[in-house]
């Protein structure tokens, strides 16, 4: 059946609207929105009530690649270096060693249970080896889950940076399966080459983005998203062209950009947050359309075994080994093990063997889809419960922060931070002049029970005051917190 562009746009708009409407209502029941988007896609497919026939793996893979690029860039923009720096090596270890161990364990188990060849089993393990950035970012941030011991930045760093490793393993095992004379030892130098080029390109392009945005001075503010989008796509495409890992380059460049001052920072961050959500919805809808439920029925038993092994054995073993290199409690390891959310990325990676003509690629795709659905429904709905059970939940007290000057078209090192003064603070009842605040900070406004006070040196602080503090650097904010006993 041939579809006109009007038919495609009409169907896409209806599916998009229904997805958002359903996620708003059923999301209150604790069902992750990502699972609902997948469900809408499946229901709209050829074997659902929508009857839309879609089996174009190439289109799904292309859309997934674009979507993942945007999602990684948006996640990198929101990654704060001050919270990431203490857990940098922990996150990198989970994103590399953890992914590798997960792929190997799942691969060996699949080889035994599914009667796969070793390479077929390892390919399946590689596809599902990484946690999904879209799933982790959306669940942790939309539900505002606060965690102790820097676990939240650890999970966000891992999920944002582990896709390159899974991508490399997936492409490598697909290559080995389709090229009988190839050797696995050929892949070792290729791995280090891809990761090195990707990291270097990410650093270079991140600095280029900061310099370009602050120097180009466009007349229309609306052109800045287009400018950054051009640089993001260039970073991904050019890095791949020179044999680097484009996903890694995009994420690293976003982290560098997000931790520097540049004009229109807040509006650009919100723009990419919105685009990332749109990409997530479109990606899950498309992948839902690509699935034929009748083809999944014969593999449900095997897929359930692999899924449970991944969730209860492979992920915990890889996390406990990886995090044993650092000072962490068993509760930390157990919770990180549980937040092994799989999302649309494994389904996108499962299209690579499909397009390459790997013999059991259809079976692998259906197993991967079932694993993703199980992971999102089982783990995604219980993150808060597990965090509370392990006593790792805490209120998110990170202060609201606004970069001064960004909406006026220039970059500034100063920012305005909102701090809540508790009754236990030693600053309560003291005038501002008696506080040893750093010279590079200034309390510019006090919100006292809904009434705003313009402070001076004689103004006494009261419990419950919301202080609007202007600071130049993070060190100054740290000194202000010390002076206020926060």
N, C-alpha and C positions, 0 to 999 in steps of 0.2 A: 504494500500500500504506500502511495506517495503522499507526502505531507508538504503543504506549502509553509512558507515562513510564518504566515498568519496563524496556521494551525499550531505550529510549534510554540509561538509566543503565547497563544491563548492557553494551551495546556500547561506551559511553564508557569504562567501567572497564577492559574487556578491551584496548581500543586504547591506553589510557594505560599500562597495565602492560606491554604488548608493546613500546611505544615506548621506555620506560625500559630494559627488559631488552635490547632490540636495541642501543640506543645505548651501553650499558655494555660489551657484548661487541665489536661492530663498531667502536666508537670507538677501540679499541686499534690498529686498522689505519690510523688517521689520517683516517677518514671523519668529517666534522663531524656532530654529533648532529642539527643542524637539518635536514640533508639526509635523514637517516634518518627523522625524524618525517614529513617530506613523503612519503617513500617508503611508510611504513606507511599513511598516508592514501590514497595512490593505490591500493595493493594492496587496501585495504578497500573501495574505491569500487565503483561499479556495473560497471566493466569489469575489476575485479580479482578476487581469489579471495574477497573478503568479500561482494561483491554488494550493498553498501549504496548505494542510489540517493539522491544528494543533489545538487540543483541550485539551492538557495536562496541566491542571491547576496546578498539583503538580510540574511539571518541571518549569513552569512559576514562581510559588511561590518560589521555591528553588533558581532559578537564581536571582529573585528579592531580596531575602534576602542577597545573596552574594554581589550583586551590591550595595545595600543600605549600607552594612557594609563598602565597599571600599569608596563610595561617602562620607559618614559621616566622615571617617578617613581622607580623603583628605581635606575636608572642615575644620576639626578641626586643621590640620597642618597649614592652612593658617590663622587661627584666632589669631589675635594679642592681647595679654593680655592688653597692654597699651590702646588700643582703646575700648576693651570690658569692662574693669574694671568700667568705669564710668556708664555704662548702664547695668551692670550685672543683677541687680534685675528686671529692666524693661524687659529685654529679658526673664528671667526665668518666670516672671509673665505671659507674653504672651504665653510662651511655655507650661504652666500648666493651669492656670485659663482661659486664652484665648481659649485654645483648648477645655477645658471642657464646657465652655459656648457656643462655636460654635456647639459642638456636641449636646448639649441639645436643642438649638434653632432649628437647622436643623431637629433633631429627632422629635420634637413636630410638626413642620410644615409638615414633610413627613407623620407623622401619620394621620394628618387631610386631606391632599391633596390626598395621595395615598391609603387611607383606609388600612394602615398598622396597625398591633398591635403596642402597645407602644414600646415593645422591638425591633421589626423590624425597626421602625422608628429611634430609638436611635442607632441601629447598623449602619444604613445608615449614620446618623450624625457623628458617631465615625470614620467611614472609611474616610470621607472627611474633618475631623476636623483640620488636620495639614497642614501647608504650606509645600511645597516640597523643600528640600535642593538642589536637583539637578537643579530644575528650577530657584530658586532664585540665587544660586551661578553662574550659567551659564549666566543668563541675566544681572545681576549686573556687573559681572566681564568682560564678553566678550564685553559688550557695554560701559564699563568704566564709569558707571553712578556715578558721585560724588554727595553727598547729605549733606545738612547742619544738624546741631544739633545731630550729631552722629546717624543718622537714618540708615546709611548703616550697621555699626556693629550691631545695634539693630536687623535689619532684618535678617542678616546672623546668629546671635546667636539664634534668635527665630527659624528659619528654620532648623538650625542644631541640635537643642535640643528638638524640639516639637514632633518628630516622636515617641519617647518612650511613651509619654502620649497617643497619638492616637493608638499606637499598643496595649497598655494595655486595653484601652476602647474597641477596636475592638475584641480582644480575650475574654474579659470579657462578652460582650453582646452575642458573639457567644456561649460561654459556657452556659450562662443563657437560650438561646433559645434551646439548645440541651439537657439541663438537667433541666427538669421541676421542680424538687424538690430543686434546688439550690436557695439560697437567695442572693440578691444584697449586703447584709451586710457582707457576707463572703469576698467580694472583697475589702473592705476598708483596713483591715490589710494586705492583699496581695499586694495592691498598694504601701503602705509605705515600705513593705519588699523589693519588687522588685526595687523600686527607690533607697532605701538606699544601698542595695547590689551593684546595678549598679554603683552608684556614688563612693562608696568606692573602688570597683574593678577598676574603671577607674583611680582613683588617684594612687592606688598601681601599676597598670600595666604601667601607664605613667612614673612613676619614674623608674620602672624596665627596661622599654625600653631605657630610657636615659642612665642608668648605663650600660646596656648590650652593646649597640651600641658603647659607648666610651671605654669599657674595653676589648671587645672580640678580637679586632685587627685581623680581617680576612685578609688573604693574597690577596684575590681577591676582588676588589671593587664591582664586579657584584653580590657578595653574600649578600651584605647588603640589597638590596630590598627583597631578599628571606627571610632573617632573620627577617626583620620587618613584612613581610607578615605573617610569621609563628606566630609572637607574636600578631598580630591583630586578626587573626582567633582564636587563643587560648583565647584571651580576650573575644571575643564574645561567643564562645562555652562554655567555662568554667563558665562564668557568668550566662548563661542560665541554665547550669547544676546545679548550686547551687541556683536556683530560683531567680536570679537577672535579670535586664533588660540589655541584651547584647548590644543593640544599644546605650544606654546611656553610658555604660562602654567604648565602642569604641570611642565615640565622646570626652568624658572627657580625656581619655588617649591620644588622638591625640592633644588636646589643650595643655596638659601639656608637651608633647614631643615637639610640635612646638614652645613653648615659652622657651625652654631650648637650650643650645648650645650642639650640637652633631656633630660628624664627618660626612662628605658627606651630610650635611643638604640640600644644594641647589639641588644636584642631586637626592636625595631621594624625595624631595618635587615635583620636576618636574616629577619624575617617577610616583608618585601617582596621580598627576594631569592628566597625560596621561591615566593611568589605569582607573581613575574615568570617564573620557570621554568615554572610550571604554565600560565601564559597563553601562553608561547611554544609549549609542546607542543600545547595545545588549538588554537591558531591555525594551526600548521603541519598538524596532523591535519585540521582543517576545510577548509583550503585544498587539501590533497591530495585530500580527498573530492570537492571541487568540480571537479576536473580530469577531463576525459575524454581519455585518451591517444590514442584514435582520431582525435580532432579536432586533435591536435597534429601528427600525421604529415605532413599537407600543408604545414605551415609550418616544419618543422624546418630546411630549407635556408636560408630567409630569416631565421629566428630566430638561426641560428648566425652568419650574416654580421653581423647587428646586434649580437649579443653580443660577438663578437670586436672589432668596431669600438668598442664601449663600453669594453671592457677594455683594448685596446691603443692606442686613439687618443683617444677623447673624454675619458675619465677622466684620462689623463696630461696632455693639453693643458690641461685646466681646472686641474689641480693645479699644473703648472709655471707657468702664468700667475698663479694665486692666490698661490702661495708665493714668487714672484719679488719680491713686495712686502716680503719679510722676509729676514733673513739666514739662509739655509739652504743646505746642500750639494746637489749633484745627486743624491747617494745618498739623502738625506732625501726629496727630491721623488719619486724613483723608487719608494721603498718605500711612501710614502703613496699613490702612484698605484696600486700593486698591491693595497693594502688597500681596494679599492673594493667591498667585499662587498655584494651585494644579497640581501635576505632576504624575509621574509613581507610587509613593508610595501608594496613595489611590487605584490604580488599583491592586497593589500587595496585599494590605490589603483586597480587595474585593474577593480575591481567598480563604481566610480563611473560610468564610461561605459556599463557593462553595464546598470545600473539606469536610466540616463538615456536609453537607447535609441539611443545613437550607432551609426551604420550598421555600422562594422567593429569594433565593440567585442569581439565574440567572437574574431576573429582577433588583436586586440591583446592580449586576456587570455592566449591560448595562447602568443603570442610572449614576453610578460612572464614567464610561468611557466618557459619554457625558458631565458630569460636568467638568471633567479634560480638555477635548477638548475645551469647552467654556471658561474656565478660562485661559488657555494658549493663546488662540487666542485673547480674549478680553482684558485681563489684561496684558499679556506678551508683546503685541504690543504697549501698550500705557503708559508704565511706565515713559519713558522720557518725554512724552507730559504732563502727570499729574504732574510730578516733576517741570517742567517749569511753568505750569499753577499756581501751588501753590507757586512758587518762592522759591523752596527748592533745586534747582540744584546749583551746584558749581563745579568749576574745581578741579579735584583731584590733590592736590599739595603734596601728600605724597612722601617723597624723596625715590629715588632708594637706595637700601641697599644691601651690600654684606658682609656676615660673613667671616672674614679672617680665613684662615687655613682649612676651611671645605673641600675644594677640594684637599688639600694636605694630608689628612688623620688624622687630629687632630682637636680637638675642641678648640675654642678661644673665649674669651669674647669680643674681639675687632671686630669692623665692620667698613666698609668703606661706607660713606653716601655721596650722591651727592646732593648739595644744590645750587639753582639758586639765585643769588644776584640781586634783582630788583633795578631799578634806585632810588627808594624812600628810600633805606636802608641808615642809618646814617654811615655805614661803607665804603660807596663809597668815594674814594679819600684818604682814610686813609691807612697808612702802617700797616702791620700786627702787628708790635711791639706795636702799640698803642691800639690794641683791647684787651679787657679783656677776653681772651679765657681761659677756664679751663685747668689746667695742664694735665688732662687726655685726651686732644684732640690735634689734630695736622692736619693742612691743608697741605696735602702732594702733591697736584697737582691742577693747575688751568687751565681750558679749556676756552680760551679767543678767541672767534670767530674761533674755529677750530685749533688754535695754542696752544700748551701746554706749560705752564710756571711752572718751578720748583721754588716755592716761598722761600723767606727768610724774615727776619724781616723787611727789607726795602721795600718789594714789596707792591705797592699800589693797592688796589682793585678797579675794575671798574664795572660799571653797566652791567649786562648781563653775568658776570663771572659765570662759573660753578665750584664750589669748591668741591674737593674731600677731605672730612674730615674723619679722623680716630678717632673714639670715643670708649671708653670702656663700657659705660653704657648709658642708656636712659636719666639719669639725666644730663650727660655731654652734650648730644645732645641738650637738652632743654636749657642749659646755652649758648651753641654756637648760637642757634637761637636767644636768647635774645641779645647777643653781636652784632649779625649781623642785628638785627631789623626785623627778619622774623616772 
